[in-house]
């Protein structure tokens, strides 16, 4: 494990996204909220939050972090379920892995809950969208860097060292 003891405690934030392609039949069942296992979007959201809180138990050498907040959003879009996670911490190390794990586990939850209807689901474009705080500064992903169905959010490639502007929180 990397020694972060000499690093300053700073506010840090990470945002990740991913998509799960779904069949028209499954999309209709999600829209109707008629799956036998329950509300797939809400269960995926909760699974993502749980996963972020347990990242250090699942990924070797990740530090245990006292997360300030975890927000996971899952929504049905034409042909896919979109998942976005935003994680905040005030600590000596970042929360990129927590955001990525939240999206990944939320996506796997969608597959678990929908597999009886659609065995062809595929996870696409799990990636870090943005991070801020810490020594490396602010990162904003290039909108063309992911695969799969396009995200609704337009992103520009920005990699700033030193000073970074505060990004207003918002939903996609």
ZILINKA-V31685 format. One record per residue. SS is DSSP state (H for helix, E for strand, C for the rest). PSI is psi in radians with two decimals (999 if undefined). OMEGA is omega in whole degrees, -180 to 180 (* if undefined). Layout:
{{SS,PSI,OMEGA} {SS,PSI,OMEGA}}
This chain:
{{C,2.43,-180} {C,2.39,178} {C,2.00,179} {C,0.19,-175} {C,-0.50,-179} {C,-0.09,180} {C,2.57,179} {C,2.64,175} {C,2.12,-179} {E,2.82,175} {E,2.28,-178} {E,2.63,-177} {E,2.49,174} {E,2.49,178} {E,2.33,179} {E,2.81,178} {E,2.87,174} {E,2.85,-180} {E,2.58,177} {E,2.00,179} {E,2.41,-179} {C,2.67,179} {C,2.81,175} {H,-0.62,180} {H,-0.78,179} {H,-0.69,178} {H,-0.71,179} {H,-0.72,179} {H,-0.62,177} {H,-0.79,-180} {H,-0.65,180} {H,-0.12,-175} {C,0.88,-175} {C,0.44,176} {C,2.50,-178} {C,-0.56,-178} {C,-0.17,178} {C,-2.84,-178} {C,1.79,-174} {H,-0.66,-178} {H,-0.71,-180} {H,-0.70,179} {H,-0.71,177} {H,-0.73,178} {H,-0.84,-180} {H,-0.68,178} {H,-0.69,178} {H,-0.74,178} {H,-0.82,179} {H,-0.75,-178} {H,-0.78,180} {H,-0.69,-179} {H,-0.31,-176} {C,0.32,-176} {H,-0.76,-178} {H,-0.37,178} {H,-0.35,-173} {H,-0.48,-179} {C,2.03,-179} {C,2.46,176} {C,0.09,173} {C,2.46,179} {C,2.59,172} {C,2.25,-177} {C,2.41,175} {C,1.51,-174} {E,2.36,176} {E,-0.70,177} {E,2.65,175} {E,2.15,177} {E,2.17,177} {E,2.31,-180} {E,2.25,176} {E,2.27,179} {E,2.61,176} {E,2.23,175} {E,2.91,-178} {C,1.94,176} {C,-0.12,-179} {E,2.87,171} {E,2.25,179} {E,2.32,178} {E,2.34,179} {E,2.36,178} {E,2.44,176} {E,2.21,-176} {E,2.39,179} {E,2.51,176} {E,2.67,169} {E,1.80,-171} {E,-3.01,-179} {C,-0.12,-180} {C,2.79,-172} {C,3.09,-175} {C,0.49,179} {H,-0.77,-178} {H,-0.63,179} {H,-0.75,179} {H,-0.77,180} {H,-0.69,179} {H,-0.67,178} {H,-0.80,179} {H,-0.78,-177} {H,-0.79,-179} {H,-0.63,174} {H,-0.74,179} {H,-0.75,178} {H,-0.57,177} {H,-0.71,175} {H,-0.78,180} {H,-0.79,179} {H,-0.77,-176} {H,-0.40,-177} {H,-0.02,-173} {C,-0.39,178} {C,-0.36,-179} {C,-0.65,-174} {C,1.83,179} {C,0.02,-178} {C,0.13,-179} {C,2.51,179} {E,2.41,176} {E,2.29,-178} {E,2.56,163} {E,0.62,174} {E,2.10,-175} {E,2.81,174} {E,2.15,177} {E,-0.70,-173} {E,2.56,171} {E,2.59,176} {E,2.76,-179} {C,2.77,178} {C,3.14,-174} {C,-0.64,-176} {C,-0.11,175} {C,-2.53,-172} {E,2.37,177} {E,2.34,176} {E,2.12,-174} {C,2.68,174} {C,2.34,-178} {C,-0.33,-177} {C,0.13,-174} {C,-0.24,-177} {C,2.84,176} {C,3.10,177} {C,-2.97,-179} {C,2.50,-177} {C,2.53,176} {C,2.70,179} {C,-0.41,-179} {C,2.26,172} {C,2.32,-180} {C,2.52,175} {C,2.63,178} {C,2.08,178} {E,2.27,175} {E,1.70,-176} {E,2.31,170} {C,3.10,175} {C,-2.02,-172} {C,2.40,174} {C,2.50,-180} {C,2.60,179} {C,2.30,180} {C,2.32,179} {C,2.33,178} {C,2.56,177} {C,2.88,178} {C,2.71,179} {C,999,*}}
